[in-house]
Amino acid sequence: MKNILAVLILAATLVGCESMYEDGGIPRIRSQKQVDAYNATVSSEGEKLVCTKERPLGSNISQFYCMTLNQRDRIAMQSQQVILDVGRGAN
């Protein structure tokens, strides 16, 4: 009986912790099926989502990371600019 009660308390705590994180009204995408459904509603190629499953540093639990094609291209350009600036000795 104590084990069942402990499991129920743990489950209630975990459910309560999940709601602590703000999502800004945007539901979290957790599968490729959800990505495909979202991409079917977007007309611009640059606004389509590209998602990867990655393990954060220090964790063995993979997470689903998504960004639009425009965001990915912008990050790539900024990274290349930083590399060029470091190579030239600019701060």
Backbone as a printed PyTorch tensor [residue, N CA C, xyz], in Angstrom:
tensor([[[  0.8330,  -1.1880,   0.0000],
         [  0.0000,   0.0000,   0.0000],
         [  0.8750,   1.2480,   0.0000]],

        [[  1.9720,   1.2160,   0.7720],
         [  2.8680,   2.3670,   0.8300],
         [  3.5270,   2.6100,  -0.5280]],

        [[  3.8600,   1.5200,  -1.2270],
         [  4.4850,   1.6540,  -2.5460],
         [  3.5500,   2.3150,  -3.5430]],

        [[  2.2920,   1.9360,  -3.5240],
         [  1.3140,   2.5280,  -4.4370],
         [  1.1570,   4.0140,  -4.1350]],

        [[  1.0840,   4.3540,  -2.8700],
         [  0.9530,   5.7580,  -2.4720],
         [  2.1870,   6.5510,  -2.8960]],

        [[  3.3580,   5.9750,  -2.7400],
         [  4.5930,   6.6530,  -3.1330],
         [  4.6300,   6.8860,  -4.6470]],

        [[  4.1820,   5.9060,  -5.4220],
         [  4.1480,   6.0450,  -6.8810],
         [  3.1570,   7.1320,  -7.2860]],

        [[  2.0020,   7.1710,  -6.6500],
         [  1.0080,   8.1990,  -6.9730],
         [  1.5240,   9.5980,  -6.6460]],

        [[  2.2060,   9.7490,  -5.5250],
         [  2.7710,  11.0500,  -5.1540],
         [  3.8500,  11.4580,  -6.1450]],

        [[  4.6950,  10.5260,  -6.5320],
         [  5.7400,  10.8130,  -7.5140],
         [  5.1340,  11.2220,  -8.8520]],

        [[  4.1120,  10.5110,  -9.2870],
         [  3.4510,  10.8370, -10.5600],
         [  2.8240,  12.2290, -10.5050]],

        [[  2.1660,  12.5600,  -9.4100],
         [  1.5460,  13.8830,  -9.2660],
         [  2.6030,  14.9800,  -9.2670]],

        [[  3.7370,  14.7270,  -8.6440],
         [  4.8270,  15.7000,  -8.6190],
         [  5.3880,  15.9300, -10.0150]],

        [[  5.5980,  14.8530, -10.7560],
         [  6.1270,  14.9790, -12.1110],
         [  5.1700,  15.7240, -13.0270]],

        [[  3.8880,  15.4530, -12.9100],
         [  2.8960,  16.1580, -13.7330],
         [  2.8800,  17.6340, -13.3700]],

        [[  2.9930,  17.9470, -12.1000],
         [  3.0240,  19.3410, -11.6640],
         [  4.2680,  20.0660, -12.1450]],

        [[  5.3940,  19.3890, -12.1690],
         [  6.6400,  20.0090, -12.6360],
         [  6.5890,  20.3100, -14.1260]],

        [[  5.9070,  19.4850, -14.8900],
         [  5.8130,  19.6950, -16.3390],
         [  5.1290,  21.0130, -16.6560]],

        [[  4.1460,  21.3960, -15.8590],
         [  3.4040,  22.6250, -16.1340],
         [  4.1520,  23.8690, -15.6690]],

        [[  5.2760,  23.7280, -15.0040],
         [  6.0340,  24.8870, -14.5220],
         [  6.7300,  25.6240, -15.6600]],

        [[  7.0440,  24.9400, -16.7350],
         [  7.7980,  25.5390, -17.8160],
         [  6.8600,  26.2280, -18.7890]],

        [[  7.1470,  27.4810, -19.0660],
         [  6.3170,  28.2570, -19.9720],
         [  6.6470,  27.8890, -21.4010]],

        [[  5.6190,  27.7390, -22.2180],
         [  5.8440,  27.4580, -23.6240],
         [  5.3840,  28.6030, -24.5140]],

        [[  4.9420,  29.7020, -23.9010],
         [  4.5190,  30.8600, -24.6680],
         [  3.2850,  30.5790, -25.5120]],

        [[  2.5000,  29.5800, -25.1450],
         [  1.3170,  29.2440, -25.9100],
         [  1.6000,  28.3900, -27.1290]],

        [[  2.8620,  28.0300, -27.3440],
         [  3.2350,  27.2190, -28.4910],
         [  3.4240,  25.7840, -28.0080]],

        [[  2.6760,  24.8440, -28.5640],
         [  2.8410,  23.4610, -28.1120],
         [  4.2040,  22.9060, -28.5220]],

        [[  4.7540,  22.0680, -27.6930],
         [  6.0610,  21.4660, -27.9640],
         [  5.9260,  20.3620, -28.9970]],

        [[  6.7930,  20.3910, -29.9810],
         [  6.7960,  19.3650, -31.0120],
         [  7.6720,  18.2220, -30.5170]],

        [[  7.1170,  17.0150, -30.5360],
         [  7.8280,  15.8720, -29.9750],
         [  8.0330,  14.7260, -30.9500]],

        [[  7.5610,  14.8620, -32.2010],
         [  7.7270,  13.7540, -33.1400],
         [  7.8130,  14.2820, -34.5650]],

        [[  8.3340,  13.4470, -35.4510],
         [  8.4350,  13.8190, -36.8560],
         [  7.0470,  13.9570, -37.4750]],

        [[  6.0880,  13.2070, -36.9700],
         [  4.7110,  13.3040, -37.4690],
         [  4.1600,  14.7050, -37.2220]],

        [[  4.4320,  15.2830, -36.0590],
         [  3.9940,  16.6370, -35.7550],
         [  4.7170,  17.6580, -36.6430]],

        [[  5.9950,  17.4210, -36.9330],
         [  6.7590,  18.3040, -37.8180],
         [  6.1460,  18.2870, -39.2110]],

        [[  5.8460,  17.1020, -39.7170],
         [  5.2550,  16.9740, -41.0450],
         [  3.8980,  17.6750, -41.1160]],

        [[  3.0980,  17.5430, -40.0480],
         [  1.7870,  18.2000, -40.0170],
         [  1.9560,  19.7150, -40.0220]],

        [[  2.9190,  20.2300, -39.2640],
         [  3.1710,  21.6760, -39.2480],
         [  3.6590,  22.1530, -40.6140]],

        [[  4.6150,  21.4350, -41.1980],
         [  5.1710,  21.8340, -42.4900],
         [  4.1190,  21.8290, -43.6010]],

        [[  3.0810,  21.0020, -43.4660],
         [  2.0090,  20.9640, -44.4620],
         [  1.1770,  22.2490, -44.4230]],

        [[  1.2060,  22.9670, -43.3010],
         [  0.4090,  24.1950, -43.1710],
         [  1.1860,  25.4410, -43.5460]],

        [[  2.4990,  25.3320, -43.7760],
         [  3.3450,  26.4890, -44.0460],
         [  3.5530,  26.6230, -45.5450]],

        [[  3.3850,  27.8510, -46.0540],
         [  3.5210,  28.0560, -47.5010],
         [  4.9470,  28.4170, -47.9060]],

        [[  5.6860,  29.1060, -47.0370],
         [  7.0520,  29.5320, -47.3520],
         [  8.0490,  28.4210, -47.0320]],

        [[  8.9530,  28.1640, -47.9670],
         [  9.9650,  27.1180, -47.7650],
         [ 10.8610,  27.4320, -46.5680]],

        [[ 11.1710,  28.7060, -46.3580],
         [ 12.0590,  29.1080, -45.2690],
         [ 11.4520,  28.9720, -43.8870]],

        [[ 10.1310,  28.8530, -43.8200],
         [  9.4480,  28.7230, -42.5330],
         [  9.1980,  27.2720, -42.1360]],

        [[  9.6030,  26.3370, -42.9710],
         [  9.4180,  24.9240, -42.6390],
         [ 10.3910,  24.5180, -41.5420]],

        [[  9.9360,  23.6300, -40.6840],
         [ 10.7470,  23.1660, -39.5640],
         [ 11.6690,  22.0330, -39.9820]],

        [[ 12.8690,  22.0700, -39.4240],
         [ 13.8310,  20.9790, -39.5490],
         [ 14.1690,  20.5880, -38.1170]],

        [[ 13.9540,  19.3240, -37.7910],
         [ 14.1620,  18.8800, -36.4140],
         [ 15.1890,  17.7580, -36.3540]],

        [[ 15.9490,  17.7510, -35.2670],
         [ 16.9160,  16.6880, -35.0240],
         [ 16.7800,  16.2230, -33.5880]],

        [[ 17.1200,  14.9840, -33.3600],
         [ 17.1660,  14.4470, -32.0020],
         [ 18.6100,  14.4850, -31.5560]],

        [[ 18.8680,  15.2060, -30.4600],
         [ 20.2290,  15.3610, -29.9580],
         [ 20.2550,  15.1160, -28.4630]],

        [[ 21.4160,  14.6850, -27.9950],
         [ 21.6170,  14.5330, -26.5560],
         [ 22.3350,  15.7710, -26.0480]],

        [[ 21.7270,  16.4960, -25.1090],
         [ 22.4050,  17.6610, -24.5470],
         [ 23.6690,  17.2400, -23.8030]],

        [[ 24.6110,  18.1380, -23.7160],
         [ 25.8600,  17.8690, -23.0130],
         [ 25.5710,  17.4830, -21.5680]],

        [[ 26.1020,  16.3670, -21.1420],
         [ 25.9230,  15.9090, -19.7630],
         [ 24.6690,  15.0900, -19.5510]],

        [[ 24.0040,  14.6970, -20.6280],
         [ 22.7790,  13.9180, -20.4850],
         [ 22.7780,  12.7710, -21.4880]],

        [[ 22.1340,  11.6940, -21.1200],
         [ 21.9690,  10.5750, -22.0370],
         [ 20.5640,  10.5380, -22.6300]],

        [[ 19.7460,  11.5040, -22.2680],
         [ 18.3670,  11.5530, -22.7380],
         [ 18.2890,  12.4800, -23.9410]],

        [[ 17.9040,  11.9350, -25.0830],
         [ 17.8010,  12.7270, -26.3060],
         [ 16.6060,  13.6720, -26.2320]],

        [[ 16.7700,  14.8420, -26.8490],
         [ 15.6900,  15.8040, -26.9480],
         [ 15.4930,  16.1620, -28.4070]],

        [[ 14.3080,  16.5860, -28.7480],
         [ 13.9410,  16.9660, -30.1010],
         [ 14.1650,  18.4620, -30.2420]],

        [[ 15.0900,  18.8920, -31.1070],
         [ 15.3760,  20.3020, -31.3270],
         [ 14.9010,  20.6890, -32.7190]],

        [[ 14.1340,  21.7720, -32.7970],
         [ 13.5790,  22.2130, -34.0720],
         [ 13.9190,  23.6780, -34.3230]],

        [[ 14.1110,  23.9950, -35.5960],
         [ 14.2560,  25.3850, -36.0300],
         [ 13.8240,  25.4590, -37.4870]],

        [[ 13.4860,  26.6680, -37.9080],
         [ 13.0780,  26.8330, -39.2990],
         [ 14.3140,  26.8550, -40.1850]],

        [[ 14.0990,  26.6740, -41.4740],
         [ 15.2180,  26.7320, -42.4210],
         [ 15.8770,  28.1160, -42.3780]],

        [[ 15.0580,  29.1800, -42.2530],
         [ 15.6080,  30.5330, -42.1590],
         [ 16.4980,  30.6890, -40.9160]],

        [[ 16.0470,  30.1690, -39.7810],
         [ 16.8490,  30.2420, -38.5540],
         [ 18.1560,  29.4780, -38.7200]],

        [[ 18.0800,  28.3010, -39.3020],
         [ 19.2830,  27.4880, -39.4990],
         [ 20.2870,  28.1920, -40.4080]],

        [[ 19.8000,  28.8100, -41.4840],
         [ 20.6920,  29.5370, -42.3940],
         [ 21.3120,  30.7570, -41.7100]],

        [[ 20.5030,  31.4710, -40.9140],
         [ 21.0110,  32.6520, -40.2070],
         [ 22.0980,  32.2630, -39.1960]],

        [[ 21.8860,  31.1810, -38.4690],
         [ 22.8820,  30.7140, -37.5050],
         [ 24.1550,  30.2940, -38.2270]],

        [[ 24.0250,  29.6280, -39.3730],
         [ 25.2010,  29.2130, -40.1400],
         [ 25.9950,  30.4260, -40.6110]],

        [[ 25.3090,  31.4650, -41.0970],
         [ 26.0100,  32.6750, -41.5540],
         [ 26.6980,  33.3930, -40.3940]],

        [[ 26.0130,  33.4800, -39.2550],
         [ 26.6200,  34.1220, -38.0860],
         [ 27.8370,  33.3460, -37.6110]],

        [[ 27.7700,  32.0270, -37.6370],
         [ 28.9100,  31.2050, -37.2180],
         [ 30.0950,  31.3960, -38.1540]],

        [[ 29.8160,  31.4490, -39.4580],
         [ 30.8970,  31.6650, -40.4200],
         [ 31.5290,  33.0410, -40.2210]],

        [[ 30.7050,  34.0470, -39.9090],
         [ 31.2320,  35.3880, -39.6810],
         [ 32.1220,  35.4190, -38.4410]],

        [[ 31.7270,  34.7390, -37.3950],
         [ 32.5380,  34.6730, -36.1750],
         [ 33.8710,  33.9990, -36.4720]],

        [[ 33.8450,  32.9220, -37.2390],
         [ 35.0830,  32.2220, -37.5890],
         [ 36.0010,  33.1370, -38.3880]],

        [[ 35.4430,  33.8750, -39.3450],
         [ 36.2380,  34.8120, -40.1340],
         [ 36.8240,  35.9190, -39.2630]],

        [[ 36.0200,  36.4430, -38.3230],
         [ 36.4900,  37.5030, -37.4440],
         [ 37.6200,  37.0120, -36.5370]],

        [[ 37.4930,  35.8040, -36.0260],
         [ 38.5340,  35.2300, -35.1630],
         [ 39.8090,  35.0190, -35.9890]],

        [[ 39.6560,  34.5740, -37.2220],
         [ 40.8120,  34.3400, -38.0970],
         [ 41.5450,  35.6230, -38.4160]],

        [[ 40.8330,  36.7310, -38.5020],
         [ 41.4560,  38.0280, -38.7790],
         [ 41.9900,  38.6970, -37.5140]],

        [[ 41.6420,  38.1600, -36.3700],
         [ 42.1150,  38.7340, -35.1110],
         [ 41.2250,  39.8430, -34.6010]],

        [[ 40.0300,  39.9870, -35.1640],
         [ 39.0860,  41.0190, -34.6980],
         [ 38.4230,  40.5590, -33.4230]],

        [[ 38.1100,  41.4940, -32.5610],
         [ 37.4280,  41.1630, -31.3030],
         [ 36.0320,  41.6430, -31.3020]]])
